[in-house]
């Protein structure tokens, strides 16, 4: 059994029920009085130079950077619901430099480009920081780095080997048990690896709303509650059909991510999986002091089913802890429904794991519990496609690491739509697509078998069984 298996066996059910009893089922980041008022839906037909479909990070970055490249270009953004209501407003706020969901996963899939992608990812993160400052986006951007923690004995060696492989890199620091508990005090921590520069923490919804404001100031036209129902070639242009009218565009960027692609040939390349998170009530000064956490790193453990957690400062100036991850739930038929955004079984599990991680916070309750869908693909990082003679570009598959990587993906789409070869469009990452997932019922069975295999690996000192080795061999294995 793992440490978290034990936590589920030993937890106090009554205590967990009390901790969750008052939790709102709204996403914490969206439960904000400063959330912008909605924009009207499209009413009537219009034409534009560039139409962007989707009002999450990918769409917002695409629209804003299109205006940065050409301020005179007319840009229309169409969002089916509200800006940032989906993954962009529900994630943990980890803004990472990695474009490939971790160095190991990048080396597995694109070994010849790993160094170049690392450089491009770090440049992208720096440019995000610069954009946040340039546009005055109040999203709590903190360049804290990330701390990976070993919660099982076999994981200590993994971290030590990674630190050794990095050589004398001063930004990657191995911490033994005593040292890691001086950073963040948890009895579960056996070692840690602090990457000081690859990750920033931020308020995800406020980043999206700041990008929205910057895009509007640049002249982007935004229509909310305007789902795009169809796409068709219209000679030298592309026509998008919505409930309120049509948009005829010279170029189209599809930024729908987890939602079914308007391009039928890419629909099997992604599946939606649901991820969940808790936010604590504010910590007292004494509770915060008992944790340490002076450097405010974003944390994650090394299990196949991993947790991510971080501090965040509320509007009252007090600190809270976001604690999420572990379960990733797939529903038969790639189905997505509002009721899937909550899963009491997972909330209870996360609360039990939180109690085991930070027993000194035994009296701390949770203010919010929520979930949302992630677009995952078989290589676990973004892929790209073009259609209609290069007039349409599409990206998806960010697999939960899109806070930073979506900006890179937006730049790739703009490059593709320009028709000019660039450093980005020459990448095999851009030219090659991941293997598609099979149709049902094979997809559902495959997810179930893979999840069970990952659980067995976590309980067997990380040893990957025959199924996971087979997935590795066909290019559908994950190693972050």
N, C-alpha and C positions, 0 to 999 in steps of 0.2 A: 504493500500500500504506500501511496505517496503521502506527503504531509497534508495535502488537501483532502485526500481520501479520509484520513484520520479526523480532520476537522469536521467532515460531514457526519462521521460516526459519533463524535463526542460533543457536538454543539448542543447548546441549551435551546430547545425549540421555543420555549416561552420567551426567552430573552430575544431571540431573533424576531419573533412575532411582534414584540414591543418595539424593537428597533425599526421595523418596517411599517408599523401601524399607521404612522402619520405621514408617510411618504406620498407626495403628489406623483401621479402617473404622467405628468408632463415632462418633457426633456428639460433639464435644468437650464441649459443655455438659451432655450427659446422662451422660457418663463421669465421674461425680461421686460420691464416697463418701457425700455427704450427701443423695443422692436419697431421697425418702420411701419408706417401705415401701408396697406396694400395698394398696389397699382391697379388701374382698371384693366379689364380684359380687352382683347382686340375686338373691335366692332367695325367690320367692313374690310375691304380689300386694300392692300398696300404693296409697294415694291421697295426693294432695298438693295444695297450693294452686298451686304453680308447679313444673313439671318443666323442667329445662334439659338439652338433648341436646348433648353435646360438652364435653370437659374441656380445651380450649385456652384462650387468653386470652379469647375472646368469651364462652364459657360461664362461666368463672371470674368475670369481671367482672360478668356478668349475675346470677349467683347471689349474689355478695357484695353488690352494690348493691341487689338486691331485699331483702335482709335489712336493709341500711342504711335503705331507705325504709320498711320495715315489719318490725320485729324479730319480731313475732308470726306472720308468714307462714311456713308450712312450705314449704321449698324442697328439692327432690331433684335432684341432678345425676347424669346417666348418661353414662359414658365407655366407648367401645367397646374401648379398650386401656388405656393408662396416662395419667395426667395429664401433659400437655405432651410426649407422645412424638412428636408430628408437628411441624407448622410452628412451634408455640410454643416447642419446645425445640431447634430446628435453625437458626434464623435468625441474622442477624448481630448482633442486639442494638442496632440503630439505632431509637431511640424518637423519632419525628418528630412535629412539630405538624401537618403537612399532613394533611388529610382527603381530598385529591383527587389524591394521588400527584404532588405538585408544583404550584406556582402556575400554570405555563403550561398544564398539563393541566386544572386547574380552570377557568381562563379560557376554554379551548376549549369545555368542555362546559356550564359553568354560569356564564356571564359576569356575570349579574345578581346572583349570590349569592357571588361570589368574596371580596368584602371581609368579608361576614358569616361565611363558612366559615373564612377565615383567623383571625378573632377567636375563633370557637368552637374551632378547632383549638389555638390557643395556650392558651385556657382549659383545654382537656382535658389538654394536656401538663402544665400547672401542677398540675392536680388529681391527675394520676398521681404527680408528685413528692410532693405532700402525702400521698397514700395510702401511698406507700412509707415515708415517715417515720412516719405515724400508726400503721401496723401493724408497724413495725420490720422491714421486709422487707430482708434482706441480699442485694441483687442488684447491688452495685457501681454504683449510679446516679451518673452523672457528667454534669453539664450542660456539655458541651464545645462544642456547636455542630458544624457540618459544614463541610467544605472541599471545594468542587468544583474540580477541576483540569483545565486544558486540556492535552491531550497532542498536539494537532494545531494547526497555526498558525491555521486558520480559527476554531477554538474560542476563541481569545483575544478576538476581537471580540465573540463572544457574551457572554462574561463582562463585558467592559467595558460593553456596552450594558445588561446587567441591572443593573450597579452604578449606571450613570447614571440609569436609570429609577427607581431607589430613592431618588434625590435625596440628602438629607443624613442618611439613616438611619444612625446610628452603629453599628448592629449588623450591617451588611452592608459588608464591606471588600474592595475589589479589591486584589489582590496581583500585581505584575508578576513577571517570571521570577526576579529576584534575591530579591524579598520572599517569594515562595511557597517557594523553596528554603531560606530561613531558617526557615520553619515546619516543613517536612518536605523532606528533601533527596533528590530524585530527578532524574536527568538528563532524564527524560521530561517534566517539568513546565515549561510555558511561561508559565503564569499561573494564578491561583487566585481564588476568591471565597469568603470566609469569612463564613458566616452564624452569628453568635455565639450566637444564642438559640433557634433552631428545633429543635434536636436534642439529645437526651441519649443517652449510651451506657450499656448495662447488660448484665448476664448474663441472657439470656432465660429459661433454664430456672429459675434461682433466682427470677426475678420470678413465674413461674407457680407454683412451689412455695410462695412466700410468700403469693400470693393463695389458694392451696389451704388453707394453715394458717389464714389470716384467715377464710376462709369456714367452715371447720370450727368455729373458735372462736365464730363468729356463729350456729352451729346448723344450717348446711347439711349435708344427708346426701349423701355421695358414694359412688357405686358404680362401680368400675372393671371392666374386662372384661365390660361389659354393653352390647353393640351393640343399638341399637334397630332392629328389623326392619320395623315397620309403624306406621302412625298412622291413626286413624279417629275420626270424629265420634261422640260418645256422648251426644247430646242436649245437656245443659248443660255437659258435660265433654268431654275428649279422652282417648282411650285409646291408650297406647303399648305395643307388644308387644316383649318381649325374650326371649332364650333361657331366662331364669330366672323369668319372671313378667310381669305387666302392671302398668303405672302409670297410674292414672286421675287426671287433673289438671284443675284449673279453667282453668289457662293453661299454655301450652307455649312455650318459646323454643328455636328450632332454631339451634344454633351449630356446625354440622358443616363449614362452610367448604368446603374442597377436596373433601370426600367427597360422593357423590351425594345430592342433596336428597331428603328424605322427601316434599316437595311436587313432584309430577311437572311442574307447569307452570313451575317454575324451573330444571329440570335443564339446559336448553339455554343458560342464561345464564352458566354458568361452564365453563371447561376447566382441567384440571390440567397445569401445566408444571413440570418438574423443574429445580431450581437446585442448585448445588454450591459447596462451600467447603473451604478448607484452613486448618489452624491450624499455626503454626510451633512448633518447639521453643522453649524460653525463650531470650531474647536475653541475651548477656553485657553487662555495663555498658559495655564499649567499643563493642559493636554498637549499643546504644541511643543512646549519645552520638553516633555517626556519623550517625544519622538526624535528630537534632533532635527534632521531634514533642513539644515541651515542653507544648503546649496540648492534646494528646490528641484532636484533632478526629477525627470520623468522615470518611473520604475516599471520594469517588467521582469517576469521570471522566465525560466528556460524550458518549461514543459511544452509538449506539443499543444496542449490546451492551456494557453498562457493567460495570465492576468496583465493588465496595464493599469497604472494608478499614478496620481499626481496631486500636488497641492494646487489650489486655485483661490484667489482672493475675491471675496464677494463684494457687492456694492457697499456693504457696511464696513469694509476694511478688515473683516475677520477671515480666517483661513478655513477652508473645507477640503475634504479629500474626495476625489473621484476614484471609484474602484470598479473596473469593468473587465469584460472579456470572458475567457474560459469556455463557455458554451458557444458554439456556432451552429445554428439550427437551420436545416434545410427542409423545406416542405415540398411534398410530391408535386410534380408538374411545374416546377419553377414558380409556384404560386406566391403571390404577395397580397396580403390582406391587412387592414388596420388592426385586427385582433391579434396578429402575430407580433405586434410591437410591444406586447407585454407578455411575460411568462413568469408566473409566480414561483414556479419550481426553480428557475434560474435566479430570481431575486433572493430566495432563501439560501440557495447554494452560495451565492456571492457574499451574502451577509455572514454566513458561517465561516467562509474563507477569510473575510476581513477580520472577524473576531480572533481567528487563529494567528493572523499576521500581526495584529496590533492588540494584544490582550490588555494593554494599559488603557485602551479606549473602550472598555467594556460597557460604559454607560452612555456611549455616543449613539444617537439615532441617525436615521437617514431622512433627508428632506425630499428627495426625488428618486424615482426609479423609472427607467425607460429603456426602450430598445429601438432598433432600426435595421434596415437591410443594407448589406454590403455587396458590391458587385465583385465577384471573384472569378478568375479565369484559371486555367490549368497550370500556368506558369507563375501565377500570383503577383504579377505586376502588369502594367498597362500595355495594351496593344493598339494598333492603329489600322485604319482602312480608308480607302478612297472609293468613290463611286461616281457614276454619271460623268465620265470623262474628266475627272479631277475637279468637278464643281462642288463635290460634297466630300467632307472629311469627317472621320468618326474616331473616337477613342473611348475605351472602357477597360475594366479589369483591374482597378487599382487595389482591390483586396484590402481595404482598411488602412492603407497608407497613402491616402490621397491628399491630405492637407497640404503637403509640399509638392508632391509629384504631379498634381493636377495642373499647376502652373507650367511645368515642363510640357505636359501633354497639350496644353493650350497652344504653346509656342510651336509644337510639332504640327498641330492642325493648321495653324496660320501659314507655316512654311509649305505644307502640302498644298494648300489652297492657292498659294502664290505661284505655284508651278516652277519655282526655282529650287535647284538642289542646294542644300545647306549641310552644315556639319551634322545637324540633327537628322535630316532625312536620309543621310548616308548610313546611319546606324542599322545594324542587323536587328536591333531592338525594334526599330520602326518598320523595317522591311519584312521581318518574319512574324508570323502569327502563332499563338499557342495552339495546341491541339484542341479541337472542340470537345465539349462534353457530349456524351451519347444521349440519344433521346430516352424518354421514359419507356418502361420502368427501370431501364439499366442505370440511368443517372442516379435515381433514388437509392437503388441497391448499392451502387458504387460508393455513394456518400456514406451510407450506413456501415458498410464493410470497412471503409477507410477510417471512419471515426473510431470504430471498435479497435482497429489495429493501432491507432495512435494512443488510445487508452492503455492497451497492453504494453506498448513501448515505454510509456511513462512509468508503468509499474514494473518494468524489467530493466531498470538502470539505463534507459534510453536505447536499448538494443532494438533495431528495426527488424521486424519479422519479414516473412516472405512476401506478404502483400505489399508492404511499404517499399521493399526493395524492388518489387516488380513495377510499382508506380514510378520509382526513381528511374528505372531503366527505360521506361517509355516517355519520360519527360514530363510526368505529372506529379512528381514528388516535390515536397516543400522542405526547405532548410533555411530558416531565417538567421 
